[in-house]
C-alpha cells in the first residue's frame, strides 16, 4: 500500500507544549502491549466485576420478576433488620397470614421464601429516615381509605429521592410494590415517586382487601406460568363485575376464567375466577405495570473484551450470532483495534441468558463478554469518565544526535508531561490512519449532502490485493451492488449492509441516503464528528503557533475548573477581555476551542477568523451542521486545548524481563522497555499523550 503522505504531513505539523528532548520507541508491537480499560461514570474500571449481587443475576427470558427476585436474596442484610414494620395492609395484624392453602400455592411471593418473608428489604435499600417516612406515607393512605375519607385535590405523593443506579431503581420499584401493593411507583428523571394505587382501592369495592392485596402482588411479580385465584363466589353478577374490572384495567396483560370449585358440595358448586398472564403479551412484557402497559424492549449490559479487532467488526460478528443488527448495540466510546480493550456495551432485544450462551463461540474471534446484567436503557456516546491505559513501549533509544543518558531522558519526559500536560489533539485512529480515504473526508461529503460521493469514498479500495479490496475495486468500476455483494466477505458487516441497501434502492442520491441508514446513528455521526475533529486539530495548532501559551483577548476559556469532558454549555464559556489579558487572569490550561456545530461561539481574535476561512475553503460557509436527510444534528461542543494524564506510574525494564511478543521482529541484544500506566479523561488519546512524551510521530 502507498504511504499515507497526507496523513504523515497532517500529524507531523501538530505542535508540542513541552520542551524536553524526548526519545524513540515502538508502541503496539503486539495487542497485549496496549491495554485500554474504560472507566465508567462512577469511576470504576469496567473490567472489574460490577456489584456482585447484580452481575450474578441472569433472568430467564421474558420474566421481569426473576430479574429482581435474586437481588433481594443476595442482598447482605444488616443484623437485627428482620423486623418488618407492621403496616403492610393498613397498620393492623388482621390482613396478614390469611391465605388459604390453594391460594398460597397459586399466588406469587414477594421475592422471598416463607421462611424469609419477615425480612424488610426496604430497610436495606433506603436510609432509616426515608424508610420511616415511606411507612408513614403508606399508613396515612390506608387510614384515609379505611375512614372513607376522600383524597382532596391532586393525588398525594412521596419521593424516595434520586437513585442514579438503574438496577437499584428497578429493585426499589419492585420492593415498594411488593410490600405496599396499594401504592404505585413512578420514575421521573432517576427519581422514584410513590403514589396511591387508585385501581387497588377500586378493586377493594368488589373483593376483600386481602384478595386485592394478593392480586396486585401477583401482577407486579409477573411470574411466568403462574395464576391467581379469587375466593369462590356464587353470585354470577358479582363475578361478572370482577371479570369486567380485571379485563378493563389489565386485559392486555392477563385473562380471566371461571372454574367450578367442587370441594364444598358437588351438587351446588361454587365458582372461582382464575387469572393468568396472556402468553403473547407476557413474552414481551418488561415495563412496570403501572408506568406503561405497552411492550418494552429488553436491554442487556455487558463488558466486551476484544483483542486486535476493530470495534465495528466485533459488533457485526456479535450481531450475527445474536440475531440482531449492529445498531442494536450502544457504547460509550470507540476503542483501538490493535490493542486489548475493555468497554461497556448494551444490546437491545437480547436477554442476559442468550448473550451468555454465545460466550464460547465468540472466544474464537478473540472476544469475551462478562458482567452480563439487565438494564433499563441503552448507552450514549461520551457516557464514561475516561480510560485507563497499560502500555509497553519497546526498543527504547535516544533521539538522533542525542547522546544523553536514555533513562534520564525518559524520566524527564514523563515528569514533564505529568506536570505540564499535552496538546489535546484527536488521535490518528479517529481518521483511519494509513488509509487512502480518511473518515473526515467522508464526514465532509455528508455535511455537504453529497451522498453518492460519500458512498464512493467509503467503498474506495486500498492498494492491497485481497478479497475486500478486490470487491471495492469492482464496485467503483461497475457500481454493481449485487455483484459486489457476492465478492465481499461475510465478516465485512458494514460494507455488506451498505451494499444490500444499494442493491435494493440503486446508486442514486435517494438510494445512497437509504444506504447510509443501514448504519446505526452513532456510526453515521461518527464520520461528521471526524471532520469536526480534523478542523479542531488544525485550529489548535494555529492557535498555539499564533499566540503560544499566552491567554489573549478574544480567547475562549472554561469557567468550570472541574470539567472533564467536552459537553459543557455556552454559559460556562467566557470571552477573555483586554483587561483580563493584561492582568493574566487566566492560564493556558483554561483555554478551549470550539468543535464545529450549530450551537457554538467562535473566538474573537485571529483564531475566529481562521475558522471562517476554513469553512469557506471546505464549502461550508452556509452549513448549519444539520443533515436532515440522515437525521444528523451536530450542536458542537468545546474542547480544552491542554490535558493532563492522571495516576501515572511507570517502570523501566530490560526486554528479557518481560514477555516479548513482537510481530515479525527478533531482538538480538537486550534493550530497554517502558511499562507505563495512566488514566485519561473521556475523548483523550493515549497515542497523543505518548507523542508529547516521546516527541515522536507514530
KARAUR-V91655 format. One record per run of one state. SS is the DSSP state (2 for helix, 1 for strand, 0 for the rest). FROM is the first residue (numbers start at 0). LEN is the number of residues. Records with the same first field share a line. If there is no record, write none. Layout:
SS=FROM-LEN, FROM-LEN
//
This chain:
0=0-4, 12-10, 26-4, 39-5, 45-6, 55-8, 74-26, 106-7, 116-4, 125-2, 146-10, 162-3, 179-3, 188-2, 196-1, 204-4, 221-5, 229-3, 233-2, 250-3, 261-8, 277-1, 284-14, 307-3, 322-3, 331-8, 348-3, 356-2, 363-3, 375-10, 398-7, 420-1, 423-4, 431-7, 447-3, 458-8, 478-2, 487-5, 505-3, 516-4, 547-8, 558-11, 575-2, 582-5, 595-10, 617-8, 630-1, 633-3, 640-1, 643-2, 657-14, 681-4, 694-4
2=4-8, 30-3, 51-4, 63-11, 100-6, 113-3, 120-5, 127-19, 165-14, 197-7, 208-13, 235-15, 278-6, 310-12, 325-3, 351-5, 358-5, 405-15, 427-4, 438-9, 450-8, 466-12, 480-7, 492-13, 508-8, 520-27, 569-3, 577-5, 587-3, 605-12, 627-3, 654-3, 685-9
1=22-4, 33-6, 44-1, 156-6, 182-6, 190-6, 226-3, 232-1, 253-8, 269-8, 298-9, 328-3, 339-9, 366-9, 385-13, 421-2, 555-3, 572-3, 590-5, 625-2, 631-2, 636-4, 641-2, 645-9, 671-10
//
